[in-house]
Amino acid sequence: MLLAGEEWAAKFRDFKREAWRLETLPQYIVPQEADELAQFRAGARFLEVREDDWTAQIRRHKAEGRAMGRVHVLRRPLSDYLRFEFARYYRHSAQAGEDIRILDVTDRENPLEGFQDFWMFDRSTVVLMNYQADGTQINRVLHEGDVEPFAEAQRIAVAESVPFGEYVTA
């Protein structure tokens, strides 16, 4: 089942305990980010606090006792997009309360090799995030099989990763 619009938004609004994401790509092509990414590549730095619908949602969920988190699997050197994502989004989302972690596999085997990007809600619902090779999103599909491999991937990802703040200051 493809997820878009209200059905997709409802996943973030209605989860009870946790919304968690695995990210595996070095870049994501997001049309709404094109101008800011170009500014970043030209030397702009985004130092002001970013408060938008996403960070407000993170704060609201945290206040309600619901958790949001992600692990991004990556290799150095960081792509321009990852450096932009760190500066423009991760820093602010982490400050808002999202548990963002980095699994750097530059000098080690990737324990999640073969896993694609996904969101998992309450460890009971998995949404597969399908992308083209360049990071352009194709669609989002509700996974209708066993969620246990995804829960195990989350366990491994969290155990093998470091908090975002620790990664960027190391």
KOLNU-580307 format. One record per atom (N, C-alpha, C): x, y, z; atom name; residue in three letters. Coordinates in steps of 0.2 Angstrom, whole numbers, padded with zeros to 4 digits. Example, Ala and Ser with C-alpha at 12.3 -4.5 7.8 and 13.67 -1.06 7.14 Angstrom:
2
+-------+-------+-------+------+------+
|    xx |    yy |    zz | atom | rest |
+-------+-------+-------+------+------+
|  0066 | -0028 |  0039 |    N |  Ala |
|  0062 | -0022 |  0039 |   CA |  Ala |
|  0066 | -0016 |  0039 |    C |  Ala |
|  0064 | -0011 |  0035 |    N |  Ser |
|  0068 | -0005 |  0036 |   CA |  Ser |
|  0064 |  0000 |  0039 |    C |  Ser |
+-------+-------+-------+------+------+
//
This chain:
170
+-------+-------+-------+------+------+
|    xx |    yy |    zz | atom | rest |
+-------+-------+-------+------+------+
|  0004 | -0006 |  0000 |    N |  Met |
|  0000 |  0000 |  0000 |   CA |  Met |
|  0004 |  0006 |  0000 |    C |  Met |
|  0003 |  0010 | -0005 |    N |  Leu |
|  0007 |  0017 | -0005 |   CA |  Leu |
|  0005 |  0022 |  0000 |    C |  Leu |
|  0009 |  0026 |  0003 |    N |  Leu |
|  0007 |  0030 |  0008 |   CA |  Leu |
|  0009 |  0037 |  0005 |    C |  Leu |
|  0004 |  0042 |  0006 |    N |  Ala |
|  0005 |  0049 |  0004 |   CA |  Ala |
|  0000 |  0053 |  0007 |    C |  Ala |
|  0001 |  0060 |  0007 |    N |  Gly |
| -0004 |  0064 |  0010 |   CA |  Gly |
| -0006 |  0063 |  0017 |    C |  Gly |
| -0013 |  0063 |  0018 |    N |  Glu |
| -0015 |  0062 |  0025 |   CA |  Glu |
| -0013 |  0055 |  0028 |    C |  Glu |
| -0013 |  0050 |  0024 |    N |  Glu |
| -0011 |  0043 |  0027 |   CA |  Glu |
| -0004 |  0043 |  0030 |    C |  Glu |
|  0000 |  0047 |  0026 |    N |  Trp |
|  0007 |  0048 |  0028 |   CA |  Trp |
|  0008 |  0052 |  0034 |    C |  Trp |
|  0004 |  0058 |  0034 |    N |  Ala |
|  0004 |  0062 |  0040 |   CA |  Ala |
|  0002 |  0059 |  0046 |    C |  Ala |
| -0003 |  0055 |  0045 |    N |  Ala |
| -0006 |  0052 |  0051 |   CA |  Ala |
| -0001 |  0047 |  0055 |    C |  Ala |
|  0003 |  0044 |  0051 |    N |  Lys |
|  0008 |  0040 |  0055 |   CA |  Lys |
|  0012 |  0044 |  0060 |    C |  Lys |
|  0014 |  0050 |  0058 |    N |  Phe |
|  0018 |  0055 |  0063 |   CA |  Phe |
|  0013 |  0057 |  0068 |    C |  Phe |
|  0007 |  0059 |  0067 |    N |  Arg |
|  0002 |  0061 |  0072 |   CA |  Arg |
|  0000 |  0056 |  0077 |    C |  Arg |
| -0001 |  0050 |  0074 |    N |  Asp |
| -0005 |  0045 |  0078 |   CA |  Asp |
|  0000 |  0040 |  0082 |    C |  Asp |
|  0006 |  0040 |  0081 |    N |  Phe |
|  0010 |  0034 |  0084 |   CA |  Phe |
|  0010 |  0036 |  0092 |    C |  Phe |
|  0010 |  0030 |  0095 |    N |  Lys |
|  0009 |  0030 |  0103 |   CA |  Lys |
|  0016 |  0031 |  0107 |    C |  Lys |
|  0021 |  0028 |  0104 |    N |  Arg |
|  0027 |  0028 |  0108 |   CA |  Arg |
|  0033 |  0030 |  0105 |    C |  Arg |
|  0034 |  0028 |  0098 |    N |  Glu |
|  0040 |  0029 |  0095 |   CA |  Glu |
|  0040 |  0030 |  0087 |    C |  Glu |
|  0043 |  0035 |  0084 |    N |  Ala |
|  0044 |  0035 |  0077 |   CA |  Ala |
|  0051 |  0035 |  0076 |    C |  Ala |
|  0053 |  0030 |  0072 |    N |  Trp |
|  0061 |  0029 |  0071 |   CA |  Trp |
|  0062 |  0028 |  0064 |    C |  Trp |
|  0068 |  0031 |  0062 |    N |  Arg |
|  0070 |  0030 |  0055 |   CA |  Arg |
|  0077 |  0028 |  0054 |    C |  Arg |
|  0078 |  0024 |  0049 |    N |  Leu |
|  0085 |  0022 |  0046 |   CA |  Leu |
|  0086 |  0025 |  0040 |    C |  Leu |
|  0092 |  0029 |  0040 |    N |  Glu |
|  0094 |  0033 |  0033 |   CA |  Glu |
|  0100 |  0029 |  0031 |    C |  Glu |
|  0101 |  0028 |  0025 |    N |  Thr |
|  0106 |  0025 |  0022 |   CA |  Thr |
|  0110 |  0028 |  0016 |    C |  Thr |
|  0107 |  0034 |  0014 |    N |  Leu |
|  0109 |  0037 |  0008 |   CA |  Leu |
|  0114 |  0043 |  0009 |    C |  Leu |
|  0119 |  0044 |  0005 |    N |  Pro |
|  0123 |  0050 |  0006 |   CA |  Pro |
|  0120 |  0057 |  0004 |    C |  Pro |
|  0114 |  0056 |  0000 |    N |  Gln |
|  0110 |  0062 | -0001 |   CA |  Gln |
|  0103 |  0061 | -0003 |    C |  Gln |
|  0099 |  0066 | -0002 |    N |  Tyr |
|  0092 |  0065 | -0003 |   CA |  Tyr |
|  0090 |  0071 | -0008 |    C |  Tyr |
|  0087 |  0070 | -0013 |    N |  Ile |
|  0085 |  0075 | -0018 |   CA |  Ile |
|  0078 |  0078 | -0015 |    C |  Ile |
|  0078 |  0083 | -0012 |    N |  Val |
|  0072 |  0086 | -0010 |   CA |  Val |
|  0071 |  0093 | -0013 |    C |  Val |
|  0066 |  0094 | -0017 |    N |  Pro |
|  0065 |  0100 | -0021 |   CA |  Pro |
|  0064 |  0106 | -0017 |    C |  Pro |
|  0061 |  0105 | -0011 |    N |  Gln |
|  0060 |  0111 | -0006 |   CA |  Gln |
|  0067 |  0113 | -0003 |    C |  Gln |
|  0072 |  0109 | -0003 |    N |  Glu |
|  0078 |  0111 |  0000 |   CA |  Glu |
|  0083 |  0114 | -0006 |    C |  Glu |
|  0081 |  0114 | -0012 |    N |  Ala |
|  0086 |  0115 | -0017 |   CA |  Ala |
|  0089 |  0122 | -0016 |    C |  Ala |
|  0085 |  0127 | -0015 |    N |  Asp |
|  0088 |  0134 | -0014 |   CA |  Asp |
|  0093 |  0134 | -0008 |    C |  Asp |
|  0091 |  0132 | -0002 |    N |  Glu |
|  0095 |  0132 |  0004 |   CA |  Glu |
|  0102 |  0128 |  0003 |    C |  Glu |
|  0101 |  0122 | -0001 |    N |  Leu |
|  0107 |  0118 | -0002 |   CA |  Leu |
|  0112 |  0122 | -0007 |    C |  Leu |
|  0109 |  0125 | -0012 |    N |  Ala |
|  0113 |  0130 | -0016 |   CA |  Ala |
|  0117 |  0135 | -0012 |    C |  Ala |
|  0113 |  0138 | -0007 |    N |  Gln |
|  0116 |  0143 | -0003 |   CA |  Gln |
|  0122 |  0140 |  0001 |    C |  Gln |
|  0120 |  0134 |  0004 |    N |  Phe |
|  0125 |  0131 |  0008 |   CA |  Phe |
|  0132 |  0130 |  0004 |    C |  Phe |
|  0131 |  0127 | -0002 |    N |  Arg |
|  0137 |  0126 | -0006 |   CA |  Arg |
|  0140 |  0132 | -0008 |    C |  Arg |
|  0137 |  0138 | -0008 |    N |  Ala |
|  0140 |  0144 | -0009 |   CA |  Ala |
|  0143 |  0147 | -0003 |    C |  Ala |
|  0143 |  0144 |  0003 |    N |  Gly |
|  0146 |  0146 |  0009 |   CA |  Gly |
|  0141 |  0149 |  0014 |    C |  Gly |
|  0135 |  0149 |  0013 |    N |  Ala |
|  0130 |  0151 |  0018 |   CA |  Ala |
|  0131 |  0146 |  0024 |    C |  Ala |
|  0130 |  0149 |  0030 |    N |  Arg |
|  0129 |  0144 |  0036 |   CA |  Arg |
|  0123 |  0146 |  0039 |    C |  Arg |
|  0120 |  0141 |  0042 |    N |  Phe |
|  0113 |  0142 |  0045 |   CA |  Phe |
|  0114 |  0142 |  0053 |    C |  Phe |
|  0115 |  0147 |  0056 |    N |  Leu |
|  0117 |  0148 |  0063 |   CA |  Leu |
|  0111 |  0149 |  0067 |    C |  Leu |
|  0106 |  0152 |  0064 |    N |  Glu |
|  0100 |  0154 |  0068 |   CA |  Glu |
|  0096 |  0147 |  0070 |    C |  Glu |
|  0092 |  0148 |  0076 |    N |  Val |
|  0088 |  0142 |  0078 |   CA |  Val |
|  0083 |  0141 |  0073 |    C |  Val |
|  0082 |  0135 |  0071 |    N |  Arg |
|  0077 |  0133 |  0066 |   CA |  Arg |
|  0071 |  0131 |  0069 |    C |  Arg |
|  0065 |  0134 |  0069 |    N |  Glu |
|  0059 |  0132 |  0072 |   CA |  Glu |
|  0054 |  0131 |  0066 |    C |  Glu |
|  0052 |  0125 |  0065 |    N |  Asp |
|  0047 |  0124 |  0059 |   CA |  Asp |
|  0042 |  0119 |  0062 |    C |  Asp |
|  0038 |  0117 |  0057 |    N |  Asp |
|  0033 |  0112 |  0059 |   CA |  Asp |
|  0036 |  0105 |  0061 |    C |  Asp |
|  0041 |  0103 |  0058 |    N |  Trp |
|  0045 |  0097 |  0060 |   CA |  Trp |
|  0047 |  0098 |  0068 |    C |  Trp |
|  0051 |  0103 |  0069 |    N |  Thr |
|  0054 |  0104 |  0076 |   CA |  Thr |
|  0048 |  0105 |  0081 |    C |  Thr |
|  0043 |  0108 |  0079 |    N |  Ala |
|  0037 |  0109 |  0084 |   CA |  Ala |
|  0034 |  0102 |  0085 |    C |  Ala |
|  0034 |  0098 |  0080 |    N |  Gln |
|  0031 |  0091 |  0081 |   CA |  Gln |
|  0035 |  0087 |  0086 |    C |  Gln |
|  0042 |  0088 |  0085 |    N |  Ile |
|  0046 |  0084 |  0089 |   CA |  Ile |
|  0045 |  0086 |  0096 |    C |  Ile |
|  0045 |  0093 |  0097 |    N |  Arg |
|  0044 |  0095 |  0104 |   CA |  Arg |
|  0038 |  0093 |  0107 |    C |  Arg |
|  0032 |  0093 |  0103 |    N |  Arg |
|  0026 |  0091 |  0106 |   CA |  Arg |
|  0026 |  0084 |  0108 |    C |  Arg |
|  0029 |  0080 |  0103 |    N |  His |
|  0029 |  0073 |  0105 |   CA |  His |
|  0033 |  0071 |  0111 |    C |  His |
|  0039 |  0075 |  0112 |    N |  Lys |
|  0043 |  0074 |  0118 |   CA |  Lys |
|  0039 |  0076 |  0124 |    C |  Lys |
|  0035 |  0081 |  0124 |    N |  Ala |
|  0032 |  0083 |  0129 |   CA |  Ala |
|  0026 |  0078 |  0131 |    C |  Ala |
|  0024 |  0075 |  0126 |    N |  Glu |
|  0018 |  0070 |  0127 |   CA |  Glu |
|  0021 |  0063 |  0129 |    C |  Glu |
|  0028 |  0062 |  0130 |    N |  Gly |
|  0031 |  0056 |  0131 |   CA |  Gly |
|  0032 |  0051 |  0125 |    C |  Gly |
|  0032 |  0054 |  0119 |    N |  Arg |
|  0033 |  0050 |  0113 |   CA |  Arg |
|  0040 |  0052 |  0111 |    C |  Arg |
|  0043 |  0047 |  0108 |    N |  Ala |
|  0050 |  0048 |  0106 |   CA |  Ala |
|  0051 |  0048 |  0098 |    C |  Ala |
|  0055 |  0052 |  0096 |    N |  Met |
|  0057 |  0052 |  0089 |   CA |  Met |
|  0064 |  0051 |  0088 |    C |  Met |
|  0067 |  0047 |  0083 |    N |  Gly |
|  0074 |  0046 |  0083 |   CA |  Gly |
|  0076 |  0043 |  0076 |    C |  Gly |
|  0082 |  0043 |  0074 |    N |  Arg |
|  0085 |  0040 |  0068 |   CA |  Arg |
|  0092 |  0039 |  0069 |    C |  Arg |
|  0094 |  0034 |  0064 |    N |  Val |
|  0101 |  0033 |  0064 |   CA |  Val |
|  0103 |  0034 |  0056 |    C |  Val |
|  0108 |  0038 |  0055 |    N |  His |
|  0110 |  0038 |  0048 |   CA |  His |
|  0117 |  0034 |  0047 |    C |  His |
|  0117 |  0030 |  0042 |    N |  Val |
|  0123 |  0026 |  0041 |   CA |  Val |
|  0126 |  0029 |  0035 |    C |  Val |
|  0133 |  0031 |  0037 |    N |  Leu |
|  0136 |  0035 |  0032 |   CA |  Leu |
|  0144 |  0033 |  0031 |    C |  Leu |
|  0147 |  0036 |  0026 |    N |  Arg |
|  0154 |  0035 |  0025 |   CA |  Arg |
|  0157 |  0042 |  0024 |    C |  Arg |
|  0163 |  0043 |  0027 |    N |  Arg |
|  0167 |  0049 |  0025 |   CA |  Arg |
|  0171 |  0048 |  0018 |    C |  Arg |
|  0172 |  0053 |  0015 |    N |  Pro |
|  0170 |  0060 |  0017 |   CA |  Pro |
|  0163 |  0061 |  0016 |    C |  Pro |
|  0160 |  0066 |  0020 |    N |  Leu |
|  0153 |  0067 |  0020 |   CA |  Leu |
|  0152 |  0071 |  0014 |    C |  Leu |
|  0146 |  0069 |  0011 |    N |  Ser |
|  0144 |  0073 |  0005 |   CA |  Ser |
|  0142 |  0080 |  0006 |    C |  Ser |
|  0142 |  0084 |  0001 |    N |  Asp |
|  0139 |  0091 |  0003 |   CA |  Asp |
|  0132 |  0091 |  0006 |    C |  Asp |
|  0128 |  0086 |  0003 |    N |  Tyr |
|  0121 |  0086 |  0006 |   CA |  Tyr |
|  0121 |  0084 |  0013 |    C |  Tyr |
|  0125 |  0079 |  0015 |    N |  Leu |
|  0126 |  0077 |  0023 |   CA |  Leu |
|  0128 |  0083 |  0027 |    C |  Leu |
|  0133 |  0086 |  0025 |    N |  Arg |
|  0135 |  0092 |  0028 |   CA |  Arg |
|  0130 |  0097 |  0029 |    C |  Arg |
|  0126 |  0098 |  0024 |    N |  Phe |
|  0120 |  0103 |  0024 |   CA |  Phe |
|  0115 |  0100 |  0029 |    C |  Phe |
|  0113 |  0094 |  0028 |    N |  Glu |
|  0108 |  0091 |  0032 |   CA |  Glu |
|  0110 |  0091 |  0040 |    C |  Glu |
|  0116 |  0090 |  0041 |    N |  Phe |
|  0119 |  0091 |  0048 |   CA |  Phe |
|  0118 |  0098 |  0051 |    C |  Phe |
|  0120 |  0103 |  0047 |    N |  Ala |
|  0119 |  0110 |  0049 |   CA |  Ala |
|  0112 |  0113 |  0049 |    C |  Ala |
|  0108 |  0111 |  0044 |    N |  Arg |
|  0101 |  0114 |  0043 |   CA |  Arg |
|  0096 |  0110 |  0047 |    C |  Arg |
|  0097 |  0104 |  0047 |    N |  Tyr |
|  0091 |  0100 |  0050 |   CA |  Tyr |
|  0093 |  0096 |  0056 |    C |  Tyr |
|  0098 |  0092 |  0056 |    N |  Tyr |
|  0100 |  0088 |  0062 |   CA |  Tyr |
|  0101 |  0092 |  0068 |    C |  Tyr |
|  0105 |  0097 |  0068 |    N |  Arg |
|  0107 |  0101 |  0074 |   CA |  Arg |
|  0100 |  0103 |  0077 |    C |  Arg |
|  0096 |  0106 |  0073 |    N |  His |
|  0089 |  0109 |  0076 |   CA |  His |
|  0085 |  0103 |  0078 |    C |  His |
|  0084 |  0098 |  0075 |    N |  Ser |
|  0080 |  0092 |  0077 |   CA |  Ser |
|  0082 |  0089 |  0083 |    C |  Ser |
|  0089 |  0088 |  0084 |    N |  Ala |
|  0092 |  0086 |  0090 |   CA |  Ala |
|  0090 |  0090 |  0096 |    C |  Ala |
|  0091 |  0097 |  0095 |    N |  Gln |
|  0090 |  0102 |  0100 |   CA |  Gln |
|  0082 |  0101 |  0102 |    C |  Gln |
|  0078 |  0100 |  0097 |    N |  Ala |
|  0071 |  0099 |  0099 |   CA |  Ala |
|  0069 |  0093 |  0103 |    C |  Ala |
|  0074 |  0088 |  0102 |    N |  Gly |
|  0072 |  0082 |  0106 |   CA |  Gly |
|  0072 |  0075 |  0102 |    C |  Gly |
|  0074 |  0076 |  0096 |    N |  Glu |
|  0075 |  0070 |  0092 |   CA |  Glu |
|  0081 |  0066 |  0093 |    C |  Glu |
|  0081 |  0060 |  0094 |    N |  Asp |
|  0087 |  0056 |  0096 |   CA |  Asp |
|  0091 |  0054 |  0089 |    C |  Asp |
|  0095 |  0059 |  0087 |    N |  Ile |
|  0098 |  0057 |  0080 |   CA |  Ile |
|  0105 |  0054 |  0082 |    C |  Ile |
|  0107 |  0049 |  0078 |    N |  Arg |
|  0113 |  0045 |  0079 |   CA |  Arg |
|  0116 |  0044 |  0072 |    C |  Arg |
|  0123 |  0043 |  0073 |    N |  Ile |
|  0127 |  0042 |  0067 |   CA |  Ile |
|  0130 |  0035 |  0067 |    C |  Ile |
|  0130 |  0031 |  0062 |    N |  Leu |
|  0133 |  0025 |  0061 |   CA |  Leu |
|  0138 |  0026 |  0056 |    C |  Leu |
|  0145 |  0028 |  0057 |    N |  Asp |
|  0150 |  0029 |  0052 |   CA |  Asp |
|  0153 |  0022 |  0051 |    C |  Asp |
|  0152 |  0020 |  0044 |    N |  Val |
|  0155 |  0013 |  0042 |   CA |  Val |
|  0161 |  0014 |  0038 |    C |  Val |
|  0164 |  0020 |  0038 |    N |  Thr |
|  0170 |  0021 |  0034 |   CA |  Thr |
|  0176 |  0016 |  0035 |    C |  Thr |
|  0177 |  0015 |  0041 |    N |  Asp |
|  0183 |  0010 |  0043 |   CA |  Asp |
|  0180 |  0003 |  0046 |    C |  Asp |
|  0174 |  0001 |  0044 |    N |  Arg |
|  0172 | -0005 |  0047 |   CA |  Arg |
|  0166 | -0008 |  0042 |    C |  Arg |
|  0165 | -0014 |  0044 |    N |  Glu |
|  0159 | -0017 |  0040 |   CA |  Glu |
|  0153 | -0014 |  0042 |    C |  Glu |
|  0148 | -0013 |  0037 |    N |  Asn |
|  0142 | -0010 |  0038 |   CA |  Asn |
|  0137 | -0016 |  0041 |    C |  Asn |
|  0135 | -0016 |  0047 |    N |  Pro |
|  0131 | -0021 |  0050 |   CA |  Pro |
|  0124 | -0021 |  0048 |    C |  Pro |
|  0122 | -0016 |  0044 |    N |  Leu |
|  0115 | -0015 |  0041 |   CA |  Leu |
|  0115 | -0016 |  0033 |    C |  Leu |
|  0121 | -0018 |  0031 |    N |  Glu |
|  0121 | -0019 |  0023 |   CA |  Glu |
|  0115 | -0023 |  0021 |    C |  Glu |
|  0112 | -0020 |  0015 |    N |  Gly |
|  0106 | -0023 |  0012 |   CA |  Gly |
|  0100 | -0020 |  0015 |    C |  Gly |
|  0100 | -0016 |  0021 |    N |  Phe |
|  0094 | -0013 |  0023 |   CA |  Phe |
|  0092 | -0006 |  0019 |    C |  Phe |
|  0086 | -0005 |  0017 |    N |  Gln |
|  0085 |  0001 |  0014 |   CA |  Gln |
|  0082 |  0006 |  0019 |    C |  Gln |
|  0081 |  0012 |  0017 |    N |  Asp |
|  0078 |  0017 |  0022 |   CA |  Asp |
|  0071 |  0015 |  0024 |    C |  Asp |
|  0069 |  0016 |  0030 |    N |  Phe |
|  0063 |  0015 |  0032 |   CA |  Phe |
|  0061 |  0019 |  0038 |    C |  Phe |
|  0055 |  0020 |  0040 |    N |  Trp |
|  0052 |  0022 |  0046 |   CA |  Trp |
|  0048 |  0017 |  0049 |    C |  Trp |
|  0049 |  0016 |  0056 |    N |  Met |
|  0046 |  0011 |  0060 |   CA |  Met |
|  0042 |  0015 |  0065 |    C |  Met |
|  0035 |  0014 |  0066 |    N |  Phe |
|  0031 |  0017 |  0071 |   CA |  Phe |
|  0029 |  0012 |  0076 |    C |  Phe |
|  0030 |  0013 |  0082 |    N |  Asp |
|  0029 |  0009 |  0088 |   CA |  Asp |
|  0031 |  0002 |  0087 |    C |  Asp |
|  0036 |  0001 |  0084 |    N |  Arg |
|  0039 | -0006 |  0082 |   CA |  Arg |
|  0034 | -0011 |  0080 |    C |  Arg |
|  0029 | -0008 |  0077 |    N |  Ser |
|  0023 | -0013 |  0074 |   CA |  Ser |
|  0021 | -0011 |  0067 |    C |  Ser |
|  0023 | -0005 |  0064 |    N |  Thr |
|  0022 | -0003 |  0058 |   CA |  Thr |
|  0028 | -0001 |  0054 |    C |  Thr |
|  0030 | -0003 |  0048 |    N |  Val |
|  0036 | -0001 |  0045 |   CA |  Val |
|  0034 |  0002 |  0038 |    C |  Val |
|  0036 |  0007 |  0036 |    N |  Val |
|  0035 |  0011 |  0030 |   CA |  Val |
|  0042 |  0011 |  0026 |    C |  Val |
|  0042 |  0007 |  0021 |    N |  Leu |
|  0048 |  0007 |  0017 |   CA |  Leu |
|  0049 |  0014 |  0012 |    C |  Leu |
|  0055 |  0017 |  0013 |    N |  Met |
|  0056 |  0023 |  0009 |   CA |  Met |
|  0060 |  0021 |  0003 |    C |  Met |
|  0057 |  0022 | -0003 |    N |  Asn |
|  0060 |  0020 | -0009 |   CA |  Asn |
|  0063 |  0026 | -0013 |    C |  Asn |
|  0069 |  0025 | -0015 |    N |  Tyr |
|  0073 |  0031 | -0018 |   CA |  Tyr |
|  0076 |  0028 | -0025 |    C |  Tyr |
|  0077 |  0033 | -0029 |    N |  Gln |
|  0081 |  0032 | -0035 |   CA |  Gln |
|  0089 |  0032 | -0032 |    C |  Gln |
|  0093 |  0030 | -0036 |    N |  Ala |
|  0100 |  0030 | -0034 |   CA |  Ala |
|  0103 |  0037 | -0033 |    C |  Ala |
|  0100 |  0042 | -0035 |    N |  Asp |
|  0103 |  0049 | -0034 |   CA |  Asp |
|  0099 |  0052 | -0028 |    C |  Asp |
|  0095 |  0048 | -0024 |    N |  Gly |
|  0092 |  0050 | -0018 |   CA |  Gly |
|  0085 |  0054 | -0019 |    C |  Gly |
|  0082 |  0053 | -0026 |    N |  Thr |
|  0076 |  0056 | -0027 |   CA |  Thr |
|  0071 |  0051 | -0024 |    C |  Thr |
|  0066 |  0053 | -0020 |    N |  Gln |
|  0061 |  0048 | -0018 |   CA |  Gln |
|  0056 |  0046 | -0023 |    C |  Gln |
|  0055 |  0039 | -0023 |    N |  Ile |
|  0050 |  0036 | -0028 |   CA |  Ile |
|  0043 |  0036 | -0025 |    C |  Ile |
|  0043 |  0033 | -0019 |    N |  Asn |
|  0037 |  0032 | -0015 |   CA |  Asn |
|  0038 |  0030 | -0008 |    C |  Asn |
|  0033 |  0029 | -0004 |    N |  Arg |
|  0033 |  0026 |  0002 |   CA |  Arg |
|  0028 |  0020 |  0002 |    C |  Arg |
|  0030 |  0014 |  0005 |    N |  Val |
|  0026 |  0009 |  0004 |   CA |  Val |
|  0025 |  0005 |  0011 |    C |  Val |
|  0019 |  0004 |  0013 |    N |  Leu |
|  0018 |  0001 |  0020 |   CA |  Leu |
|  0020 | -0007 |  0019 |    C |  Leu |
|  0025 | -0009 |  0023 |    N |  His |
|  0027 | -0015 |  0023 |   CA |  His |
|  0022 | -0020 |  0026 |    C |  His |
|  0020 | -0025 |  0023 |    N |  Glu |
|  0015 | -0030 |  0025 |   CA |  Glu |
|  0018 | -0036 |  0028 |    C |  Glu |
|  0024 | -0037 |  0029 |    N |  Gly |
|  0027 | -0043 |  0031 |   CA |  Gly |
|  0029 | -0042 |  0039 |    C |  Gly |
|  0034 | -0047 |  0041 |    N |  Asp |
|  0036 | -0047 |  0048 |   CA |  Asp |
|  0040 | -0041 |  0049 |    C |  Asp |
|  0039 | -0037 |  0055 |    N |  Val |
|  0042 | -0031 |  0057 |   CA |  Val |
|  0049 | -0033 |  0061 |    C |  Val |
|  0049 | -0039 |  0063 |    N |  Glu |
|  0055 | -0041 |  0068 |   CA |  Glu |
|  0062 | -0039 |  0065 |    C |  Glu |
|  0063 | -0041 |  0058 |    N |  Pro |
|  0070 | -0039 |  0055 |   CA |  Pro |
|  0071 | -0031 |  0056 |    C |  Pro |
|  0066 | -0027 |  0055 |    N |  Phe |
|  0067 | -0020 |  0056 |   CA |  Phe |
|  0068 | -0018 |  0063 |    C |  Phe |
|  0065 | -0021 |  0068 |    N |  Ala |
|  0066 | -0020 |  0075 |   CA |  Ala |
|  0073 | -0022 |  0077 |    C |  Ala |
|  0075 | -0027 |  0074 |    N |  Glu |
|  0082 | -0030 |  0075 |   CA |  Glu |
|  0087 | -0025 |  0072 |    C |  Glu |
|  0086 | -0022 |  0066 |    N |  Ala |
|  0090 | -0017 |  0063 |   CA |  Ala |
|  0090 | -0011 |  0067 |    C |  Ala |
|  0085 | -0009 |  0070 |    N |  Gln |
|  0085 | -0003 |  0074 |   CA |  Gln |
|  0089 | -0004 |  0080 |    C |  Gln |
|  0089 | -0010 |  0083 |    N |  Arg |
|  0093 | -0012 |  0089 |   CA |  Arg |
|  0100 | -0012 |  0087 |    C |  Arg |
|  0102 | -0015 |  0082 |    N |  Ile |
|  0109 | -0014 |  0080 |   CA |  Ile |
|  0111 | -0007 |  0078 |    C |  Ile |
|  0107 | -0004 |  0075 |    N |  Ala |
|  0109 |  0003 |  0073 |   CA |  Ala |
|  0110 |  0008 |  0079 |    C |  Ala |
|  0106 |  0007 |  0084 |    N |  Val |
|  0107 |  0011 |  0090 |   CA |  Val |
|  0113 |  0009 |  0094 |    C |  Val |
|  0114 |  0002 |  0094 |    N |  Ala |
|  0120 |  0000 |  0098 |   CA |  Ala |
|  0126 |  0002 |  0095 |    C |  Ala |
|  0126 |  0002 |  0088 |    N |  Glu |
|  0133 |  0003 |  0085 |   CA |  Glu |
|  0134 |  0010 |  0083 |    C |  Glu |
|  0130 |  0015 |  0084 |    N |  Ser |
|  0130 |  0022 |  0082 |   CA |  Ser |
|  0132 |  0026 |  0088 |    C |  Ser |
|  0133 |  0032 |  0087 |    N |  Val |
|  0135 |  0037 |  0092 |   CA |  Val |
|  0130 |  0043 |  0091 |    C |  Val |
|  0129 |  0047 |  0097 |    N |  Pro |
|  0124 |  0052 |  0096 |   CA |  Pro |
|  0127 |  0057 |  0091 |    C |  Pro |
|  0122 |  0061 |  0088 |    N |  Phe |
|  0124 |  0066 |  0083 |   CA |  Phe |
|  0129 |  0071 |  0086 |    C |  Phe |
|  0128 |  0074 |  0092 |    N |  Gly |
|  0132 |  0079 |  0095 |   CA |  Gly |
|  0139 |  0076 |  0096 |    C |  Gly |
|  0140 |  0070 |  0098 |    N |  Glu |
|  0146 |  0067 |  0099 |   CA |  Glu |
|  0150 |  0066 |  0092 |    C |  Glu |
|  0146 |  0064 |  0087 |    N |  Tyr |
|  0149 |  0063 |  0081 |   CA |  Tyr |
|  0152 |  0070 |  0078 |    C |  Tyr |
|  0148 |  0075 |  0078 |    N |  Val |
|  0151 |  0081 |  0075 |   CA |  Val |
|  0156 |  0085 |  0079 |    C |  Val |
|  0157 |  0083 |  0086 |    N |  Thr |
|  0162 |  0086 |  0090 |   CA |  Thr |
|  0168 |  0082 |  0090 |    C |  Thr |
|  0168 |  0076 |  0087 |    N |  Ala |
|  0174 |  0071 |  0088 |   CA |  Ala |
|  0179 |  0073 |  0083 |    C |  Ala |
+-------+-------+-------+------+------+
//
